[in-house]
């Protein structure tokens, strides 16, 4: 099993440097509208970005509980809640949980504190679960 928590900020005219400085988080990827993104690793065709995108990632280790890591992740975002709420007026902010399963059974427990914190920063919460063997060769 492999679990990743992402913070994705997207829209037109994003200031990547300002976002990075304001949040104190380094992105793993940034892209401008029109950039071509290779998704061959995921057995999917390449795609063209329809908007600017800033993406940060928090991996969840095998010995960590997703709910605890997720809560810690969004509570840190609370430190920048005013900034994120102002961004959310014009751009999309998403806290995104991806759980890649080794077998067909899985669940994602989201504490109420996380839901409240995500709402407080003006973000949406997305969750996805996929079988590793059906999704990609390796991550």
N, CA, C and O atoms as a GROMACS GRO file, in nm:
protein
  556
    1UNK      N    1   0.084  -0.118   0.000
    1UNK     CA    2   0.000   0.000   0.000
    1UNK      C    3   0.089   0.125   0.000
    1UNK      O    4   0.199   0.125   0.056
    2UNK      N    5   0.039   0.228  -0.064
    2UNK     CA    6   0.112   0.353  -0.079
    2UNK      C    7   0.010   0.466  -0.062
    2UNK      O    8  -0.092   0.467  -0.131
    3UNK      N    9   0.036   0.561   0.028
    3UNK     CA   10  -0.057   0.671   0.051
    3UNK      C   11   0.016   0.805   0.038
    3UNK      O   12   0.127   0.822   0.089
    4UNK      N   13  -0.049   0.898  -0.032
    4UNK     CA   14   0.007   1.031  -0.053
    4UNK      C   15  -0.101   1.135  -0.024
    4UNK      O   16  -0.217   1.118  -0.062
    5UNK      N   17  -0.063   1.242   0.044
    5UNK     CA   18  -0.150   1.356   0.066
    5UNK      C   19  -0.092   1.471  -0.016
    5UNK      O   20   0.027   1.502  -0.005
    6UNK      N   21  -0.176   1.536  -0.098
    6UNK     CA   22  -0.131   1.648  -0.180
    6UNK      C   23  -0.207   1.774  -0.143
    6UNK      O   24  -0.323   1.770  -0.101
    7UNK      N   25  -0.140   1.886  -0.158
    7UNK     CA   26  -0.206   2.015  -0.159
    7UNK      C   27  -0.189   2.067  -0.300
    7UNK      O   28  -0.077   2.087  -0.347
    8UNK      N   29  -0.302   2.088  -0.368
    8UNK     CA   30  -0.296   2.136  -0.507
    8UNK      C   31  -0.366   2.271  -0.514
    8UNK      O   32  -0.481   2.286  -0.472
    9UNK      N   33  -0.295   2.368  -0.568
    9UNK     CA   34  -0.351   2.500  -0.592
    9UNK      C   35  -0.347   2.520  -0.743
    9UNK      O   36  -0.242   2.507  -0.805
   10UNK      N   37  -0.462   2.552  -0.801
   10UNK     CA   38  -0.469   2.566  -0.946
   10UNK      C   39  -0.555   2.685  -0.984
   10UNK      O   40  -0.641   2.729  -0.908
   11UNK      N   41  -0.530   2.735  -1.104
   11UNK     CA   42  -0.603   2.849  -1.157
   11UNK      C   43  -0.517   2.920  -1.260
   11UNK      O   44  -0.410   2.871  -1.297
   12UNK      N   45  -0.563   3.033  -1.305
   12UNK     CA   46  -0.489   3.111  -1.405
   12UNK      C   47  -0.414   3.224  -1.334
   12UNK      O   48  -0.469   3.294  -1.250
   13UNK      N   49  -0.286   3.239  -1.370
   13UNK     CA   50  -0.206   3.348  -1.316
   13UNK      C   51  -0.152   3.325  -1.176
   13UNK      O   52  -0.136   3.420  -1.100
   14UNK      N   53  -0.123   3.199  -1.140
   14UNK     CA   54  -0.067   3.172  -1.008
   14UNK      C   55   0.075   3.228  -0.996
   14UNK      O   56   0.152   3.222  -1.091
   15UNK      N   57   0.107   3.280  -0.880
   15UNK     CA   58   0.242   3.326  -0.849
   15UNK      C   59   0.308   3.216  -0.765
   15UNK      O   60   0.293   3.213  -0.643
   16UNK      N   61   0.380   3.126  -0.831
   16UNK     CA   62   0.437   3.009  -0.765
   16UNK      C   63   0.530   3.048  -0.650
   16UNK      O   64   0.527   2.987  -0.543
   17UNK      N   65   0.613   3.148  -0.673
   17UNK     CA   66   0.709   3.190  -0.570
   17UNK      C   67   0.636   3.243  -0.446
   17UNK      O   68   0.673   3.212  -0.334
   18UNK      N   69   0.532   3.324  -0.467
   18UNK     CA   70   0.456   3.378  -0.355
   18UNK      C   71   0.388   3.266  -0.276
   18UNK      O   72   0.390   3.268  -0.153
   19UNK      N   73   0.330   3.171  -0.346
   19UNK     CA   74   0.264   3.058  -0.277
   19UNK      C   75   0.365   2.983  -0.192
   19UNK      O   76   0.339   2.954  -0.075
   20UNK      N   77   0.479   2.952  -0.250
   20UNK     CA   78   0.583   2.878  -0.178
   20UNK      C   79   0.630   2.955  -0.055
   20UNK      O   80   0.644   2.897   0.052
   21UNK      N   81   0.654   3.085  -0.071
   21UNK     CA   82   0.700   3.166   0.042
   21UNK      C   83   0.593   3.180   0.149
   21UNK      O   84   0.622   3.168   0.268
   22UNK      N   85   0.470   3.205   0.109
   22UNK     CA   86   0.361   3.226   0.206
   22UNK      C   87   0.330   3.100   0.286
   22UNK      O   88   0.301   3.107   0.406
   23UNK      N   89   0.338   2.984   0.221
   23UNK     CA   90   0.306   2.859   0.289
   23UNK      C   91   0.427   2.797   0.359
   23UNK      O   92   0.411   2.717   0.451
   24UNK      N   93   0.547   2.835   0.315
   24UNK     CA   94   0.666   2.774   0.371
   24UNK      C   95   0.679   2.627   0.334
   24UNK      O   96   0.738   2.547   0.407
   25UNK      N   97   0.623   2.592   0.218
   25UNK     CA   98   0.624   2.454   0.168
   25UNK      C   99   0.679   2.456   0.026
   25UNK      O  100   0.637   2.538  -0.056
   26UNK      N  101   0.773   2.367  -0.002
   26UNK     CA  102   0.826   2.357  -0.138
   26UNK      C  103   0.738   2.263  -0.220
   26UNK      O  104   0.705   2.153  -0.175
   27UNK      N  105   0.701   2.304  -0.341
   27UNK     CA  106   0.620   2.217  -0.425
   27UNK      C  107   0.704   2.104  -0.485
   27UNK      O  108   0.825   2.117  -0.500
   28UNK      N  109   0.637   1.994  -0.518
   28UNK     CA  110   0.706   1.887  -0.591
   28UNK      C  111   0.693   1.910  -0.741
   28UNK      O  112   0.774   1.860  -0.819
   29UNK      N  113   0.588   1.986  -0.780
   29UNK     CA  114   0.566   2.017  -0.922
   29UNK      C  115   0.495   2.151  -0.934
   29UNK      O  116   0.411   2.186  -0.851
   30UNK      N  117   0.531   2.224  -1.036
   30UNK     CA  118   0.455   2.342  -1.078
   30UNK      C  119   0.441   2.332  -1.229
   30UNK      O  120   0.526   2.275  -1.297
   31UNK      N  121   0.334   2.388  -1.280
   31UNK     CA  122   0.314   2.386  -1.424
   31UNK      C  123   0.228   2.503  -1.466
   31UNK      O  124   0.139   2.546  -1.393
   32UNK      N  125   0.256   2.554  -1.584
   32UNK     CA  126   0.180   2.664  -1.641
   32UNK      C  127   0.079   2.611  -1.742
   32UNK      O  128   0.100   2.507  -1.805
   33UNK      N  129  -0.031   2.684  -1.757
   33UNK     CA  130  -0.132   2.649  -1.856
   33UNK      C  131  -0.063   2.628  -1.991
   33UNK      O  132   0.017   2.711  -2.034
   34UNK      N  133  -0.096   2.517  -2.056
   34UNK     CA  134  -0.036   2.484  -2.186
   34UNK      C  135   0.080   2.386  -2.178
   34UNK      O  136   0.118   2.328  -2.280
   35UNK      N  137   0.138   2.367  -2.058
   35UNK     CA  138   0.247   2.270  -2.043
   35UNK      C  139   0.194   2.129  -2.072
   35UNK      O  140   0.080   2.096  -2.040
   36UNK      N  141   0.279   2.047  -2.134
   36UNK     CA  142   0.245   1.908  -2.161
   36UNK      C  143   0.299   1.823  -2.046
   36UNK      O  144   0.417   1.831  -2.011
   37UNK      N  145   0.210   1.743  -1.989
   37UNK     CA  146   0.246   1.660  -1.875
   37UNK      C  147   0.249   1.514  -1.919
   37UNK      O  148   0.150   1.462  -1.971
   38UNK      N  149   0.363   1.448  -1.898
   38UNK     CA  150   0.375   1.306  -1.929
   38UNK      C  151   0.314   1.225  -1.816
   38UNK      O  152   0.345   1.245  -1.699
   39UNK      N  153   0.224   1.132  -1.854
   39UNK     CA  154   0.160   1.045  -1.754
   39UNK      C  155   0.182   0.899  -1.790
   39UNK      O  156   0.104   0.812  -1.752
   40UNK      N  157   0.290   0.871  -1.864
   40UNK     CA  158   0.320   0.734  -1.906
   40UNK      C  159   0.343   0.644  -1.785
   40UNK      O  160   0.310   0.525  -1.789
   41UNK      N  161   0.400   0.700  -1.678
   41UNK     CA  162   0.424   0.623  -1.556
   41UNK      C  163   0.295   0.563  -1.503
   41UNK      O  164   0.295   0.457  -1.440
   42UNK      N  165   0.184   0.632  -1.529
   42UNK     CA  166   0.054   0.589  -1.480
   42UNK      C  167  -0.030   0.520  -1.586
   42UNK      O  168  -0.152   0.506  -1.571
   43UNK      N  169   0.034   0.477  -1.694
   43UNK     CA  170  -0.035   0.408  -1.804
   43UNK      C  171  -0.148   0.493  -1.863
   43UNK      O  172  -0.254   0.442  -1.899
   44UNK      N  173  -0.122   0.622  -1.871
   44UNK     CA  174  -0.222   0.715  -1.924
   44UNK      C  175  -0.156   0.802  -2.031
   44UNK      O  176  -0.034   0.820  -2.028
   45UNK      N  177  -0.233   0.855  -2.124
   45UNK     CA  178  -0.175   0.941  -2.227
   45UNK      C  179  -0.132   1.076  -2.169
   45UNK      O  180  -0.183   1.120  -2.066
   46UNK      N  181  -0.038   1.139  -2.237
   46UNK     CA  182   0.004   1.273  -2.197
   46UNK      C  183  -0.116   1.367  -2.200
   46UNK      O  184  -0.214   1.343  -2.270
   47UNK      N  185  -0.107   1.474  -2.123
   47UNK     CA  186  -0.215   1.571  -2.117
   47UNK      C  187  -0.158   1.713  -2.120
   47UNK      O  188  -0.041   1.734  -2.090
   48UNK      N  189  -0.240   1.808  -2.156
   48UNK     CA  190  -0.202   1.949  -2.158
   48UNK      C  191  -0.270   2.018  -2.040
   48UNK      O  192  -0.391   2.006  -2.022
   49UNK      N  193  -0.192   2.089  -1.960
   49UNK     CA  194  -0.250   2.160  -1.846
   49UNK      C  195  -0.346   2.268  -1.894
   49UNK      O  196  -0.313   2.348  -1.983
   50UNK      N  197  -0.463   2.270  -1.837
   50UNK     CA  198  -0.565   2.369  -1.872
   50UNK      C  199  -0.558   2.493  -1.784
   50UNK      O  200  -0.628   2.591  -1.810
   51UNK      N  201  -0.474   2.488  -1.681
   51UNK     CA  202  -0.455   2.600  -1.590
   51UNK      C  203  -0.320   2.584  -1.521
   51UNK      O  204  -0.257   2.478  -1.531
   52UNK      N  205  -0.275   2.687  -1.452
   52UNK     CA  206  -0.152   2.679  -1.374
   52UNK      C  207  -0.176   2.585  -1.257
   52UNK      O  208  -0.289   2.572  -1.209
   53UNK      N  209  -0.070   2.519  -1.210
   53UNK     CA  210  -0.085   2.423  -1.101
   53UNK      C  211   0.040   2.422  -1.014
   53UNK      O  212   0.153   2.415  -1.063
   54UNK      N  213   0.018   2.430  -0.883
   54UNK     CA  214   0.123   2.421  -0.781
   54UNK      C  215   0.087   2.303  -0.694
   54UNK      O  216  -0.024   2.296  -0.642
   55UNK      N  217   0.180   2.207  -0.675
   55UNK     CA  218   0.150   2.083  -0.606
   55UNK      C  219   0.256   2.050  -0.501
   55UNK      O  220   0.375   2.040  -0.532
   56UNK      N  221   0.210   2.034  -0.376
   56UNK     CA  222   0.298   1.988  -0.268
   56UNK      C  223   0.252   1.848  -0.227
   56UNK      O  224   0.136   1.812  -0.247
   57UNK      N  225   0.343   1.770  -0.169
   57UNK     CA  226   0.312   1.631  -0.138
   57UNK      C  227   0.363   1.593   0.000
   57UNK      O  228   0.469   1.637   0.042
   58UNK      N  229   0.285   1.511   0.069
   58UNK     CA  230   0.324   1.451   0.196
   58UNK      C  231   0.299   1.302   0.186
   58UNK      O  232   0.184   1.258   0.176
   59UNK      N  233   0.406   1.223   0.188
   59UNK     CA  234   0.389   1.078   0.184
   59UNK      C  235   0.359   1.027   0.324
   59UNK      O  236   0.406   1.082   0.423
   60UNK      N  237   0.280   0.922   0.330
   60UNK     CA  238   0.246   0.858   0.457
   60UNK      C  239   0.324   0.728   0.465
   60UNK      O  240   0.305   0.638   0.383
   61UNK      N  241   0.413   0.718   0.563
   61UNK     CA  242   0.493   0.597   0.578
   61UNK      C  243   0.407   0.481   0.625
   61UNK      O  244   0.300   0.501   0.683
   62UNK      N  245   0.454   0.359   0.598
   62UNK     CA  246   0.379   0.238   0.633
   62UNK      C  247   0.345   0.230   0.781
   62UNK      O  248   0.240   0.177   0.819
   63UNK      N  249   0.433   0.283   0.866
   63UNK     CA  250   0.409   0.274   1.010
   63UNK      C  251   0.328   0.392   1.066
   63UNK      O  252   0.309   0.403   1.187
   64UNK      N  253   0.283   0.481   0.978
   64UNK     CA  254   0.205   0.597   1.022
   64UNK      C  255   0.057   0.577   0.993
   64UNK      O  256   0.020   0.509   0.897
   65UNK      N  257  -0.027   0.636   1.076
   65UNK     CA  258  -0.170   0.632   1.056
   65UNK      C  259  -0.211   0.751   0.970
   65UNK      O  260  -0.176   0.865   1.001
   66UNK      N  261  -0.284   0.725   0.862
   66UNK     CA  262  -0.324   0.831   0.769
   66UNK      C  263  -0.393   0.946   0.840
   66UNK      O  264  -0.360   1.062   0.815
   67UNK      N  265  -0.488   0.917   0.928
   67UNK     CA  266  -0.563   1.022   0.997
   67UNK      C  267  -0.474   1.117   1.075
   67UNK      O  268  -0.498   1.237   1.077
   68UNK      N  269  -0.371   1.064   1.138
   68UNK     CA  270  -0.278   1.146   1.217
   68UNK      C  271  -0.193   1.234   1.126
   68UNK      O  272  -0.177   1.353   1.152
   69UNK      N  273  -0.140   1.176   1.020
   69UNK     CA  274  -0.057   1.252   0.926
   69UNK      C  275  -0.141   1.358   0.855
   69UNK      O  276  -0.096   1.471   0.838
   70UNK      N  277  -0.262   1.321   0.815
   70UNK     CA  278  -0.352   1.414   0.749
   70UNK      C  279  -0.386   1.531   0.841
   70UNK      O  280  -0.385   1.647   0.798
   71UNK      N  281  -0.416   1.502   0.966
   71UNK     CA  282  -0.449   1.608   1.061
   71UNK      C  283  -0.331   1.702   1.081
   71UNK      O  284  -0.348   1.824   1.083
   72UNK      N  285  -0.212   1.646   1.095
   72UNK     CA  286  -0.092   1.728   1.111
   72UNK      C  287  -0.070   1.817   0.987
   72UNK      O  288  -0.036   1.934   1.000
   73UNK      N  289  -0.090   1.759   0.868
   73UNK     CA  290  -0.072   1.831   0.742
   73UNK      C  291  -0.165   1.951   0.733
   73UNK      O  292  -0.120   2.062   0.703
   74UNK      N  293  -0.294   1.930   0.758
   74UNK     CA  294  -0.389   2.041   0.744
   74UNK      C  295  -0.380   2.141   0.859
   74UNK      O  296  -0.411   2.259   0.840
   75UNK      N  297  -0.338   2.096   0.976
   75UNK     CA  298  -0.321   2.191   1.088
   75UNK      C  299  -0.205   2.286   1.059
   75UNK      O  300  -0.210   2.403   1.099
   76UNK      N  301  -0.103   2.239   0.991
   76UNK     CA  302   0.007   2.328   0.950
   76UNK      C  303  -0.042   2.430   0.849
   76UNK      O  304   0.003   2.545   0.848
   77UNK      N  305  -0.135   2.389   0.763
   77UNK     CA  306  -0.192   2.482   0.666
   77UNK      C  307  -0.273   2.591   0.734
   77UNK      O  308  -0.287   2.701   0.681
   78UNK      N  309  -0.326   2.561   0.853
   78UNK     CA  310  -0.404   2.659   0.928
   78UNK      C  311  -0.321   2.783   0.960
   78UNK      O  312  -0.375   2.893   0.976
   79UNK      N  313  -0.190   2.767   0.970
   79UNK     CA  314  -0.102   2.881   0.997
   79UNK      C  315  -0.109   2.985   0.886
   79UNK      O  316  -0.079   3.103   0.907
   80UNK      N  317  -0.149   2.941   0.767
   80UNK     CA  318  -0.161   3.030   0.651
   80UNK      C  319  -0.306   3.041   0.605
   80UNK      O  320  -0.332   3.064   0.487
   81UNK      N  321  -0.400   3.025   0.697
   81UNK     CA  322  -0.541   3.019   0.659
   81UNK      C  323  -0.590   3.148   0.593
   81UNK      O  324  -0.667   3.142   0.497
   82UNK      N  325  -0.547   3.264   0.642
   82UNK     CA  326  -0.590   3.390   0.579
   82UNK      C  327  -0.543   3.397   0.434
   82UNK      O  328  -0.619   3.435   0.345
   83UNK      N  329  -0.417   3.361   0.412
   83UNK     CA  330  -0.361   3.363   0.277
   83UNK      C  331  -0.435   3.264   0.187
   83UNK      O  332  -0.472   3.298   0.074
   84UNK      N  333  -0.455   3.142   0.237
   84UNK     CA  334  -0.522   3.040   0.155
   84UNK      C  335  -0.666   3.079   0.124
   84UNK      O  336  -0.712   3.058   0.011
   85UNK      N  337  -0.738   3.135   0.220
   85UNK     CA  338  -0.875   3.180   0.194
   85UNK      C  339  -0.877   3.289   0.087
   85UNK      O  340  -0.968   3.293   0.004
   86UNK      N  341  -0.778   3.378   0.090
   86UNK     CA  342  -0.773   3.483  -0.013
   86UNK      C  343  -0.744   3.423  -0.149
   86UNK      O  344  -0.801   3.467  -0.249
   87UNK      N  345  -0.657   3.323  -0.156
   87UNK     CA  346  -0.630   3.253  -0.283
   87UNK      C  347  -0.754   3.182  -0.334
   87UNK      O  348  -0.782   3.180  -0.454
   88UNK      N  349  -0.830   3.123  -0.240
   88UNK     CA  350  -0.947   3.044  -0.277
   88UNK      C  351  -1.057   3.128  -0.340
   88UNK      O  352  -1.149   3.073  -0.402
   89UNK      N  353  -1.050   3.259  -0.326
   89UNK     CA  354  -1.151   3.345  -0.388
   89UNK      C  355  -1.141   3.344  -0.540
   89UNK      O  356  -1.241   3.363  -0.609
   90UNK      N  357  -1.018   3.321  -0.593
   90UNK     CA  358  -0.996   3.322  -0.737
   90UNK      C  359  -0.942   3.191  -0.793
   90UNK      O  360  -0.947   3.168  -0.914
   91UNK      N  361  -0.891   3.105  -0.706
   91UNK     CA  362  -0.825   2.982  -0.750
   91UNK      C  363  -0.884   2.861  -0.676
   91UNK      O  364  -0.962   2.876  -0.581
   92UNK      N  365  -0.846   2.744  -0.720
   92UNK     CA  366  -0.894   2.620  -0.658
   92UNK      C  367  -0.787   2.566  -0.565
   92UNK      O  368  -0.670   2.555  -0.603
   93UNK      N  369  -0.827   2.531  -0.444
   93UNK     CA  370  -0.736   2.470  -0.348
   93UNK      C  371  -0.795   2.336  -0.310
   93UNK      O  372  -0.911   2.326  -0.269
   94UNK      N  373  -0.713   2.232  -0.323
   94UNK     CA  374  -0.761   2.096  -0.295
   94UNK      C  375  -0.660   2.023  -0.207
   94UNK      O  376  -0.540   2.020  -0.237
   95UNK      N  377  -0.710   1.964  -0.099
   95UNK     CA  378  -0.634   1.866  -0.022
   95UNK      C  379  -0.680   1.732  -0.078
   95UNK      O  380  -0.799   1.700  -0.076
   96UNK      N  381  -0.586   1.655  -0.126
   96UNK     CA  382  -0.616   1.536  -0.206
   96UNK      C  383  -0.543   1.416  -0.147
   96UNK      O  384  -0.420   1.415  -0.136
   97UNK      N  385  -0.618   1.315  -0.110
   97UNK     CA  386  -0.562   1.192  -0.054
   97UNK      C  387  -0.569   1.084  -0.160
   97UNK      O  388  -0.676   1.058  -0.215
   98UNK      N  389  -0.456   1.021  -0.190
   98UNK     CA  390  -0.452   0.910  -0.284
   98UNK      C  391  -0.400   0.787  -0.211
   98UNK      O  392  -0.292   0.789  -0.153
   99UNK      N  393  -0.480   0.681  -0.213
   99UNK     CA  394  -0.442   0.556  -0.149
   99UNK      C  395  -0.433   0.450  -0.258
   99UNK      O  396  -0.533   0.418  -0.322
  100UNK      N  397  -0.314   0.397  -0.277
  100UNK     CA  398  -0.289   0.294  -0.378
  100UNK      C  399  -0.285   0.159  -0.305
  100UNK      O  400  -0.195   0.135  -0.224
  101UNK      N  401  -0.380   0.074  -0.333
  101UNK     CA  402  -0.399  -0.050  -0.259
  101UNK      C  403  -0.324  -0.167  -0.322
  101UNK      O  404  -0.304  -0.173  -0.443
  102UNK      N  405  -0.281  -0.260  -0.235
  102UNK     CA  406  -0.222  -0.385  -0.281
  102UNK      C  407  -0.329  -0.490  -0.307
  102UNK      O  408  -0.306  -0.585  -0.382
  103UNK      N  409  -0.446  -0.473  -0.244
  103UNK     CA  410  -0.557  -0.565  -0.266
  103UNK      C  411  -0.686  -0.484  -0.279
  103UNK      O  412  -0.680  -0.361  -0.284
  104UNK      N  413  -0.799  -0.548  -0.284
  104UNK     CA  414  -0.924  -0.480  -0.315
  104UNK      C  415  -0.991  -0.413  -0.196
  104UNK      O  416  -1.092  -0.344  -0.215
  105UNK      N  417  -0.941  -0.430  -0.076
  105UNK     CA  418  -1.006  -0.374   0.042
  105UNK      C  419  -0.927  -0.253   0.092
  105UNK      O  420  -0.804  -0.257   0.101
  106UNK      N  421  -0.998  -0.146   0.123
  106UNK     CA  422  -0.932  -0.029   0.179
  106UNK      C  423  -1.034   0.071   0.227
  106UNK      O  424  -1.149   0.068   0.186
  107UNK      N  425  -0.991   0.160   0.315
  107UNK     CA  426  -1.077   0.268   0.360
  107UNK      C  427  -0.991   0.390   0.391
  107UNK      O  428  -0.869   0.381   0.406
  108UNK      N  429  -1.056   0.503   0.400
  108UNK     CA  430  -0.989   0.627   0.437
  108UNK      C  431  -1.071   0.690   0.549
  108UNK      O  432  -1.187   0.727   0.528
  109UNK      N  433  -1.011   0.701   0.666
  109UNK     CA  434  -1.077   0.765   0.780
  109UNK      C  435  -1.031   0.910   0.787
  109UNK      O  436  -0.912   0.938   0.794
  110UNK      N  437  -1.128   1.002   0.785
  110UNK     CA  438  -1.096   1.144   0.789
  110UNK      C  439  -1.154   1.204   0.917
  110UNK      O  440  -1.276   1.211   0.931
  111UNK      N  441  -1.069   1.246   1.011
  111UNK     CA  442  -1.119   1.303   1.136
  111UNK      C  443  -1.197   1.434   1.111
  111UNK      O  444  -1.169   1.507   1.016
  112UNK      N  445  -1.294   1.462   1.197
  112UNK     CA  446  -1.375   1.583   1.185
  112UNK      C  447  -1.288   1.708   1.190
  112UNK      O  448  -1.320   1.808   1.124
  113UNK      N  449  -1.180   1.705   1.267
  113UNK     CA  450  -1.091   1.822   1.274
  113UNK      C  451  -1.031   1.853   1.138
  113UNK      O  452  -1.008   1.969   1.105
  114UNK      N  453  -1.005   1.750   1.059
  114UNK     CA  454  -0.951   1.769   0.924
  114UNK      C  455  -1.055   1.834   0.833
  114UNK      O  456  -1.026   1.927   0.760
  115UNK      N  457  -1.176   1.783   0.840
  115UNK     CA  458  -1.283   1.839   0.756
  115UNK      C  459  -1.305   1.986   0.790
  115UNK      O  460  -1.320   2.069   0.700
  116UNK      N  461  -1.307   2.018   0.918
  116UNK     CA  462  -1.324   2.158   0.960
  116UNK      C  463  -1.207   2.245   0.914
  116UNK      O  464  -1.228   2.357   0.868
  117UNK      N  465  -1.085   2.194   0.927
  117UNK     CA  466  -0.966   2.270   0.888
  117UNK      C  467  -0.962   2.294   0.738
  117UNK      O  468  -0.925   2.402   0.692
  118UNK      N  469  -0.999   2.191   0.659
  118UNK     CA  470  -1.001   2.205   0.513
  118UNK      C  471  -1.104   2.312   0.474
  118UNK      O  472  -1.077   2.395   0.388
  119UNK      N  473  -1.218   2.308   0.536
  119UNK     CA  474  -1.321   2.409   0.511
  119UNK      C  475  -1.271   2.548   0.550
  119UNK      O  476  -1.297   2.645   0.479
  120UNK      N  477  -1.201   2.559   0.661
  120UNK     CA  478  -1.151   2.687   0.709
  120UNK      C  479  -1.052   2.754   0.614
  120UNK      O  480  -1.045   2.876   0.608
  121UNK      N  481  -0.977   2.675   0.539
  121UNK     CA  482  -0.880   2.734   0.446
  121UNK      C  483  -0.940   2.755   0.307
  121UNK      O  484  -0.871   2.799   0.215
  122UNK      N  485  -1.067   2.722   0.291
  122UNK     CA  486  -1.133   2.744   0.163
  122UNK      C  487  -1.102   2.637   0.060
  122UNK      O  488  -1.112   2.662  -0.060
  123UNK      N  489  -1.065   2.519   0.106
  123UNK     CA  490  -1.026   2.411   0.016
  123UNK      C  491  -1.135   2.306   0.005
  123UNK      O  492  -1.228   2.302   0.086
  124UNK      N  493  -1.121   2.221  -0.096
  124UNK     CA  494  -1.203   2.101  -0.107
  124UNK      C  495  -1.118   1.983  -0.064
  124UNK      O  496  -0.995   1.992  -0.060
  125UNK      N  497  -1.183   1.871  -0.034
  125UNK     CA  498  -1.114   1.749   0.006
  125UNK      C  499  -1.151   1.641  -0.094
  125UNK      O  500  -1.268   1.606  -0.108
  126UNK      N  501  -1.052   1.586  -0.162
  126UNK     CA  502  -1.073   1.478  -0.259
  126UNK      C  503  -1.002   1.353  -0.209
  126UNK      O  504  -0.894   1.362  -0.150
  127UNK      N  505  -1.061   1.238  -0.234
  127UNK     CA  506  -1.001   1.110  -0.197
  127UNK      C  507  -1.010   1.016  -0.316
  127UNK      O  508  -1.110   1.014  -0.388
  128UNK      N  509  -0.906   0.939  -0.336
  128UNK     CA  510  -0.910   0.837  -0.440
  128UNK      C  511  -0.837   0.713  -0.391
  128UNK      O  512  -0.738   0.721  -0.320
  129UNK      N  513  -0.890   0.596  -0.432
  129UNK     CA  514  -0.825   0.469  -0.404
  129UNK      C  515  -0.814   0.392  -0.534
  129UNK      O  516  -0.911   0.384  -0.611
  130UNK      N  517  -0.698   0.336  -0.559
  130UNK     CA  518  -0.674   0.262  -0.681
  130UNK      C  519  -0.589   0.139  -0.651
  130UNK      O  520  -0.506   0.141  -0.560
  131UNK      N  521  -0.610   0.034  -0.727
  131UNK     CA  522  -0.522  -0.083  -0.715
  131UNK      C  523  -0.391  -0.051  -0.784
  131UNK      O  524  -0.390  -0.008  -0.900
  132UNK      N  525  -0.282  -0.071  -0.714
  132UNK     CA  526  -0.151  -0.045  -0.772
  132UNK      C  527  -0.130  -0.120  -0.902
  132UNK      O  528  -0.081  -0.062  -0.999
  133UNK      N  529  -0.164  -0.246  -0.906
  133UNK     CA  530  -0.136  -0.329  -1.024
  133UNK      C  531  -0.214  -0.283  -1.146
  133UNK      O  532  -0.171  -0.306  -1.259
  134UNK      N  533  -0.329  -0.219  -1.125
  134UNK     CA  534  -0.408  -0.171  -1.237
  134UNK      C  535  -0.374  -0.029  -1.279
  134UNK      O  536  -0.411   0.016  -1.388
  135UNK      N  537  -0.303   0.040  -1.194
  135UNK     CA  538  -0.280   0.182  -1.216
  135UNK      C  539  -0.144   0.212  -1.277
  135UNK      O  540  -0.134   0.294  -1.369
  136UNK      N  541  -0.040   0.149  -1.227
  136UNK     CA  542   0.094   0.180  -1.279
  136UNK      C  543   0.188   0.063  -1.255
  136UNK      O  544   0.160  -0.028  -1.176
  137UNK      N  545   0.300   0.069  -1.325
  137UNK     CA  546   0.400  -0.036  -1.310
  137UNK      C  547   0.472  -0.024  -1.177
  137UNK      O  548   0.497  -0.125  -1.110
  138UNK      N  549   0.506   0.099  -1.138
  138UNK     CA  550   0.571   0.123  -1.009
  138UNK      C  551   0.564   0.272  -0.977
  138UNK      O  552   0.560   0.356  -1.067
  139UNK      N  553   0.562   0.303  -0.850
  139UNK     CA  554   0.561   0.442  -0.806
  139UNK      C  555   0.694   0.479  -0.747
  139UNK      O  556   0.713   0.593  -0.704
   0.00000   0.00000   0.00000
